[in-house]
Amino acid sequence: MTTWMTVLGIVVFVVGLLFSIAWHELGHLSTAKMFGIRVPQYMVGFGPTLFSRRKGDTEYGIKAIPLGGYIRMIGMFPPGEDGAITARSTSPWRGMIEDARSAAFEELQPGDEKRLFYTRKPWKRVIVMFAGPFMNLILAVVIFMGVLMGFGINTQTTQVGSVSDCVIAASAKTDKCTKGAKDSPAKAAGLRAGDKIVDFNGKPVPDWGSLQQSIRDTTGPATITVERDGKRQQLHANLIENKVAKTDGHGSYVPGEYVTAGFLGFTPATGIVQQSFGQSVDRMGNMVEQGVQSLVNLPAKVPDLWDAAFNGGERKQDSPMGVVGAARVGGEVFSLNIPPEQRVATMLFLVAGFNLSLFLFNMLPLLPLDGGHIAGALWESVRRAFARVFRRPDPGPFDVAKLMPVAYVVAGIFICFTLLVLVADVVNPVKLT
């Protein structure tokens, strides 16, 4: 049964992946057609074509390798000096530019002169290129908000999970009480597992985050109101200073870092808690912030990734994952011994996280990513505005094709990184804890 559920989880993730890719390309396709650009192909996947059908100007199809997708637009780059493609050069860099320009014009048909991508105003080209990543962002937001508000998220609550017997610093290497250790303030006050803390020093506590902060800000006497067996009662505790784990401001602990703060001495219980609209928006903001930080930190993670792939090193939980690794996690999600609705919610979170990553990654201002084309269109706007202000001749379209050597270098780096992640995902995968 576990094997079948694992396979089902992988299949569900792959379907979600294909939908996300198709959804991304639909953004490009719809806006390109809206602005009158001819689109000969709309394809999900790479490699041999499994299925295709032509409707109007466009061939729609699915290819064998579900690792991406694309649409082909006529005239992605402006023509060369001869009006279409510059004469062939022996320079390899120049050859890359000419090959890219040739591909942009190879399906040119009579009447396409007014349907070329590069002839559209820069703001229209920005919309066309931004529409793909934006579709992924929309999908990520809808899924995240739907799961957070409709189902909830496994989070720490104001209910007591367990009470510490004695005072132990968070930096201690043991959780056992030493001889002569003082009882924890929570134990001395009579706090019990299962109690739900509703007030702290006379102030309601809506969630664990606010309760945790109130505890850390307090030393000395404190009044705690709890719900126990359906009744409320007050407990009196005397909080002390202790070394506790540092938090990042969003409720997560910073590994290996500690601060001195007020200490009560209990562990909160966890449970599925539905989030309000405001809480969901705040969590979405945190996810975007963490996603941006992960992109910034990506180069620094390459050594650990190499070590995990080829030297048997530890594969960290925040290690980059590729499609294979994410599909494997999807299989693990469906094989977990948790309620079915929680499996579905976790899978949706995985797909939403993939879409958020697609948005952030594609917005990098590098060719061949969408962000590179956006940067080219914006630079063209700046050049033309500068020319108008200083009454200079219109410089014309910015020739993005001239950046193709850079695009090949960037693509080569991405391919090498993808292969490294693939090896690590196969030999030393990230596993759910």
C-alpha positions in Angstrom: 0.0 0.0 0.0 2.8 2.4 0.9 4.5 1.8 -2.5 1.3 2.6 -4.3 0.7 5.7 -2.3 4.3 6.8 -3.1 3.8 6.3 -6.8 0.4 8.1 -6.6 2.2 11.1 -4.8 4.8 11.3 -7.6 2.2 11.1 -10.3 0.1 13.9 -8.6 3.2 16.1 -8.3 4.1 15.6 -12.0 0.6 16.5 -13.0 0.8 19.6 -10.8 4.2 20.4 -12.4 2.8 20.0 -16.0 -0.2 22.2 -15.1 2.2 24.9 -13.6 4.3 24.9 -16.8 1.2 25.1 -19.1 -0.2 27.8 -16.9 3.1 29.8 -17.2 3.2 29.5 -21.0 -0.5 30.4 -21.2 0.4 33.8 -19.7 2.9 34.4 -22.5 0.6 33.0 -25.2 -2.5 35.0 -24.2 -0.7 38.4 -23.9 1.3 37.8 -27.2 -1.9 37.1 -29.1 -3.6 40.1 -27.4 -0.9 42.3 -28.8 -1.1 40.7 -32.3 2.2 38.8 -32.2 2.2 35.5 -34.2 2.9 32.4 -32.0 3.6 29.3 -34.2 4.0 26.9 -31.2 2.8 26.4 -27.7 4.5 23.3 -26.1 4.6 21.7 -22.7 7.7 19.8 -22.2 10.8 19.2 -24.4 12.0 16.5 -26.7 9.9 14.3 -29.1 6.3 15.5 -29.5 3.7 13.1 -28.0 0.6 15.0 -29.1 -0.1 18.2 -31.1 -3.0 19.9 -32.7 -3.0 23.1 -34.8 -5.6 25.7 -34.1 -5.4 28.9 -36.1 -1.8 30.2 -36.3 -0.6 28.0 -33.4 0.4 24.4 -32.9 -0.5 23.2 -29.4 1.2 20.1 -28.1 2.8 18.0 -25.3 6.4 16.7 -25.5 8.0 13.7 -23.8 10.2 15.3 -21.2 8.2 17.3 -18.6 11.0 19.6 -17.5 9.7 22.8 -19.0 7.8 24.3 -21.8 7.9 27.2 -24.3 6.1 29.2 -26.9 7.7 30.4 -30.1 7.0 34.0 -31.1 8.0 35.4 -34.5 10.7 38.1 -34.5 12.0 37.8 -30.9 15.1 39.8 -32.0 15.4 42.7 -34.4 16.9 42.1 -37.9 20.6 42.4 -38.7 22.1 45.0 -40.9 20.9 43.2 -44.1 17.3 43.4 -42.9 17.0 39.9 -41.6 20.2 37.9 -40.8 23.7 39.3 -40.9 26.2 37.5 -43.1 27.7 34.4 -41.5 30.8 35.1 -39.4 33.7 32.8 -38.5 33.6 34.2 -34.9 31.9 31.7 -32.6 30.4 34.5 -30.5 29.0 36.2 -33.6 27.7 32.8 -34.8 25.6 32.5 -31.6 24.1 35.8 -32.3 23.3 35.0 -35.9 21.9 31.5 -35.0 19.5 33.2 -32.5 18.4 35.8 -35.1 18.0 33.1 -37.7 15.7 31.1 -35.4 13.6 34.2 -34.7 12.9 34.6 -38.5 12.8 31.0 -39.8 9.0 30.8 -39.8 8.4 34.2 -41.2 5.4 34.3 -43.5 3.9 36.9 -45.8 2.0 39.4 -43.6 4.1 38.7 -40.5 6.0 42.0 -40.9 3.4 43.6 -38.6 3.2 40.7 -36.2 6.8 40.5 -34.9 7.7 40.6 -31.2 10.4 43.2 -31.5 8.2 45.7 -33.3 5.9 46.0 -30.2 6.4 48.9 -27.8 8.7 48.0 -24.9 5.8 48.1 -22.4 3.9 45.6 -24.4 7.0 43.3 -24.6 7.4 43.7 -20.8 3.8 42.5 -20.3 4.3 39.5 -22.6 7.5 38.4 -20.8 6.2 39.1 -17.3 2.9 37.4 -17.9 4.4 33.9 -17.6 6.1 34.3 -14.2 3.1 36.3 -13.0 0.8 33.4 -13.8 3.0 31.2 -11.5 2.8 33.9 -8.8 -1.0 34.0 -9.1 -1.2 30.2 -8.8 1.1 30.2 -5.8 -0.9 32.9 -4.0 -4.2 31.2 -4.7 -3.0 27.8 -3.4 -1.2 29.2 -0.4 -4.1 31.4 0.7 -6.6 28.6 0.0 -4.8 26.1 2.1 -3.9 28.5 4.9 -7.4 29.9 5.3 -9.4 26.9 4.3 -7.5 24.0 5.9 -4.9 25.5 8.1 -1.2 24.8 8.8 0.5 22.6 11.4 1.8 25.2 13.9 2.6 25.7 17.5 -0.5 26.6 19.7 -1.1 28.0 23.1 -1.9 24.6 24.4 0.8 23.0 26.7 2.4 19.9 25.1 4.8 19.1 28.0 6.2 20.8 31.1 9.9 21.0 31.8 10.8 19.4 35.2 13.7 21.8 35.8 15.6 24.8 34.5 17.8 23.9 31.6 19.6 26.3 29.2 18.7 25.9 25.6 22.4 25.7 24.8 22.9 22.7 27.1 23.8 19.4 25.3 21.3 17.4 27.4 17.7 17.8 28.3 18.0 15.8 31.6 17.9 17.5 34.9 21.2 17.7 36.8 21.5 17.2 40.5 20.3 20.2 42.4 18.6 21.8 39.4 15.6 24.0 40.3 12.1 23.2 39.3 11.0 25.1 36.2 8.6 28.0 36.9 5.9 26.2 34.9 6.1 23.1 37.1 6.3 25.2 40.3 3.1 27.1 39.2 1.2 23.8 38.6 1.0 24.1 34.8 0.0 20.7 33.2 0.2 19.1 29.7 -3.2 19.8 28.0 -3.7 23.2 29.6 -4.7 25.9 27.2 -3.2 29.3 28.1 -5.8 32.0 27.3 -4.4 35.0 29.3 -1.0 36.1 30.3 -0.7 38.8 32.9 -4.3 39.8 32.2 -3.9 40.1 28.4 -5.5 37.6 25.9 -3.0 35.5 23.9 -4.4 34.9 20.4 -1.5 32.7 19.2 1.8 31.1 20.2 3.9 33.9 18.8 2.4 36.6 21.0 2.5 34.3 24.0 6.1 33.4 23.4 7.0 37.1 23.1 5.1 37.9 26.3 7.0 35.2 28.2 10.4 36.3 26.9 9.7 39.9 27.9 8.8 39.0 31.5 10.9 38.1 34.6 9.4 37.9 38.0 5.8 37.2 39.1 3.2 36.5 36.3 -0.5 35.5 36.3 -1.4 32.8 33.8 -5.0 31.9 33.0 -5.6 28.4 31.6 -8.5 26.3 30.4 -8.4 22.9 32.1 -11.2 20.3 31.8 -13.5 23.0 30.5 -13.0 25.4 33.3 -10.7 28.5 33.7 -8.3 28.9 36.5 -5.5 31.2 37.4 -1.9 30.1 38.1 0.9 32.2 39.6 4.4 31.7 38.3 7.7 33.4 39.0 9.6 33.6 35.7 13.3 33.7 35.6 16.0 34.6 33.1 17.4 31.8 31.1 19.3 31.2 27.8 16.7 30.4 25.2 16.9 29.8 21.4 16.9 32.9 19.3 14.0 33.4 16.8 14.1 35.0 13.4 11.1 37.3 14.0 8.8 34.9 12.1 8.5 32.2 14.8 11.3 30.0 13.5 14.4 29.3 15.6 17.8 30.3 14.5 20.1 27.1 14.8 23.0 27.5 17.2 22.0 31.1 18.4 20.7 31.9 21.8 19.5 34.9 23.8 18.8 35.6 27.5 15.1 36.2 28.1 12.3 35.3 30.4 11.7 31.6 30.9 8.6 29.7 31.9 9.5 26.1 31.0 7.0 24.3 28.8 6.8 23.1 25.2 3.7 24.1 23.2 1.6 21.5 21.5 1.2 21.6 17.7 -1.9 21.3 15.7 -3.7 22.3 12.4 -4.8 25.9 12.8 -6.7 27.9 10.2 -5.1 31.2 9.5 -6.9 34.5 9.2 -6.6 36.6 6.0 -4.0 38.9 7.7 -2.0 35.9 9.1 -2.1 34.3 5.6 -0.8 37.4 3.9 1.9 37.7 6.6 3.0 34.1 6.0 3.0 34.7 2.2 5.3 37.7 2.7 7.6 35.5 4.8 7.7 32.8 2.1 8.5 35.4 -0.6 11.3 36.8 1.6 12.7 33.4 2.3 12.5 32.5 -1.4 14.5 35.7 -2.4 17.0 34.9 0.3 17.4 31.3 -0.9 18.1 32.6 -4.4 20.8 35.0 -3.0 22.3 32.1 -1.0 22.2 29.6 -3.9 25.9 30.0 -5.0 27.0 29.5 -1.4 25.2 26.1 -1.2 27.0 24.6 -4.1 29.9 23.2 -2.1 27.6 21.4 0.4 25.5 20.1 -2.6 28.7 18.8 -4.2 29.7 17.2 -1.0 26.3 15.5 -0.6 26.3 14.3 -4.2 29.8 12.9 -4.4 31.3 12.6 -1.0 28.5 11.2 1.1 28.1 14.5 3.0 24.9 15.4 4.9 22.1 16.7 2.6 20.7 19.6 4.5 16.9 20.3 4.8 17.3 23.6 3.0 19.4 22.2 0.2 18.3 23.1 -3.3 16.0 20.4 -4.9 15.2 19.8 -8.6 12.1 18.3 -10.2 13.3 14.7 -9.3 13.8 15.6 -5.7 10.5 17.4 -5.4 8.7 14.5 -7.0 10.3 12.2 -4.5 9.1 14.4 -1.6 5.7 14.3 -3.2 5.7 10.6 -3.1 6.8 10.7 0.6 4.0 13.1 1.4 1.3 10.6 0.1 2.9 7.7 2.0 2.9 9.6 5.4 0.7 8.2 8.2 -1.4 11.4 8.4 -5.1 12.2 7.6 -5.8 12.3 3.8 -6.8 16.0 3.9 -3.4 16.8 5.4 -1.6 14.9 2.7 -3.5 16.9 0.0 -2.8 20.2 1.8 0.9 19.3 2.0 1.0 18.4 -1.6 -0.7 21.6 -2.6 1.9 23.5 -0.5 4.7 21.7 -2.4 3.1 22.7 -5.8 2.6 26.2 -4.6 6.2 26.5 -3.5 7.4 25.2 -6.9 5.3 28.0 -8.6 6.7 30.7 -6.2 10.2 29.5 -7.1 9.4 29.6 -10.8 8.3 33.2 -10.4 11.3 34.3 -8.5 13.8 32.4 -10.7 12.4 33.7 -14.0 12.5 37.3 -12.8 16.3 37.2 -12.6 17.4 39.8 -15.2 19.5 37.3 -17.1 19.0 35.8 -20.6 17.6 33.3 -21.5 15.2 33.8 -18.6 12.1 36.0 -18.9 13.7 38.6 -16.7 16.5 39.0 -19.2 14.0 40.0 -22.0 12.2 42.3 -19.6 15.5 44.0 -18.7 16.2 44.4 -22.4 12.9 46.1 -23.1 13.3 48.4 -20.1 16.8 49.4 -21.3 15.3 50.2 -24.7 12.7 52.5 -23.1 15.5 54.3 -21.2 17.6 54.8 -24.4 14.6 56.1 -26.4 13.5 58.4 -23.6 17.1 59.7 -23.3 17.2 60.3 -27.0 13.9 62.3 -26.9 14.9 64.4 -24.0 18.2 65.4 -25.7 16.6 65.5 -29.2 18.8 62.8 -30.6 17.9 60.3 -33.3 15.8 57.3 -32.2 18.3 54.5 -31.4 15.8 51.9 -32.5 15.1 48.5 -30.8 17.7 47.2 -28.4 19.3 44.2 -30.0 18.9 41.5 -27.4 20.5 39.0 -29.8 23.8 40.6 -29.1 23.6 39.2 -25.5 23.2 35.6 -26.7 26.8 34.7 -25.9 26.1 35.7 -22.3 22.8 33.8 -22.5 24.7 30.6 -23.5 27.1 31.0 -20.6 24.2 31.5 -18.2 22.4 28.5 -19.7 25.5 26.4 -19.3 25.8 27.3 -15.6 22.1 26.5 -15.1 22.5 23.1 -16.8 25.6 22.2 -14.8 23.8 23.2 -11.6 20.7 21.3 -12.6 22.8 18.1 -13.2 24.5 18.5 -9.8 21.1 18.8 -8.1 19.8 15.8 -10.1 22.7 13.7 -8.9 22.2 14.8 -5.3 18.5 14.1 -5.6 19.1 10.6 -6.7 22.0 9.5 -4.5 21.4 11.6 -1.4 17.9 13.0 -1.5 16.3 15.5 0.9 13.9 13.6 3.1 10.9 14.6 5.1 11.4 14.8 8.9 
